[in-house]
């Protein structure tokens, strides 16, 4: 359960469908994630609705009977927002809003809203604004109708609040202007990357909220913002790190997520370029999450899309301190994946360790097994460095040659 604070949370209902491609178990996983996204955006989920369908209704996404059930609940409980797990077409969004008489968002809109909250630098705000305009463009006709009601809260941040009179031509001009602005910044950042010299580049990648920023803070002794919410980090952070006497650049990147909006992939091109140009990837995984295998698959899929899947990679299973075993109630048996492993020796007996030599089990928060982490990273960076500069081989001996670190 998500902890509640004294903040005022917006009442939200979640809606998803079970299809041939998405069974009930899969839908529950997605809705769990959608609830965490909602919480991150400032909402409180009061009920979930689901329906089995061969395919979404082209007019209202869900069937008329289920829609009536949702409408009654929304009215009786004064719910302000309905969030759908899949992307809605402009027509669906307009029809549903007319029936429910409340704000209607989809997963893409919700993620864009969180990004709008989290963007702190001018560059990040420009990226998010571009993604928002690209999302809004085909929805202008319906969007202005409900924006005129001057509702605030989730999904209402960004360009729509102050530009109700904007028409398609002006929005297209704005998109063109933002793209040019990003192109200029991207060129500047490309020059910056080129000016970093020949240091080996290491990028932290992984699903959102797996502890990348916490690990960054521990290893680089910096103070990157870290929080137990989705997308706590939007801006790319680069720090020079030295292990033993070997320097390299460590980059903290935006977290990935399933069903990542295409608008964000396009807008955050420069952030993804940091991954593309990295020499080594540290794929951080939240091992305490029940669906961490799917998170690994999602990240690998995005890495493949940006042509970075074949890079040297260390698999870093984080949050071993937060792992909880899951018992099978029928006969009280446990599978290998869900057995309670409280020591590193026990963790290393799991199937995850058989992925190869480049696997680590750590707790960045409790600083557990970080010495082994430093050793593996040092050896991986050293291998790349001496391949690039063979004459530097004597400067960077193998990790164990140094003896114990002080």
ZIVEN-V588160 format. One line per field, one symbol per residue. phi: phi as a letter, one per 30 degrees, with the letter a starting at -180 (. if undefined). psi: psi as a letter, one per 40 degrees, with the letter a starting at -180 (. if undefined). burial: + if it has 9 or more other C-alpha atoms within 8 Angstrom, else -. A space follows every 50 residues. Layout:
phi->???
psi->???
burial->???
This chain:
phi->.ddccdddcddbccbbbcbddbdddddddddddddddddddjcbdcacbb adbdadddcbicddddddddddddddchdcbcccdcdcdedddddddddd hbdbbceddddddddddddcdeddddddddddddddedceedddeddddh dcjdicdjdddcbdddcedddddddddddddddddeddddddddddicdd cccdblddicjddddedddchcbddbadbdhdccddccbdbbchccdacc cccddcadhdeddddddceddddddecddbccddbdddddcddddedddd dddddchbdcdebcdcdciddcdbdcdcdebidbdddcddcccdddedcd dddddkddbbbbbddchciddddddddedddeedddddbedceddbdded ddiddd
psi->ihiiaeihihhiiihiihadehadddddddddddddddddefihheiihi ihidiihedediidddddddddddddefhdhhhidihiiddddddddddd fihhiidddddddddddehdiddddddddddddddddeeddddddddeef iaaheeiadddefdehidddddddddddddddddddddddddddeeaeih hhhhiiiifefddddddddefaghhhifiifdhdhhhhihihhbehiihh hhiiiiiifhhddddddfddddddddeidhhhhhhgeehdfddddddddd dddddefedeihhhhhhifddehhihihddefihiddeihheiddddeei ddeeeadfhihihddefhfddddddddddddddddeddgdeedddgiide eeahi.
burial->---------++++++++++--++---+-+++--++++++++++++---+- +-+--+---+++---++--++-+++---+++++++--+-+-++++++--+ -+++++++++++++++-++----++++++++++++++-++-+++-++--- ---++++++++--+------++-++--++--+--++--+---------++ ++++++++++++++++++-+---+-+---+++++++--+++----+++++ +++++++--+--+++-++--++-+++-+++++++++++---+--++-+++ -+++-+-+----++++++++--+----------+---++------++--+ --+----+++++++--+-++--++++++++++-+++------+--+--+- ------
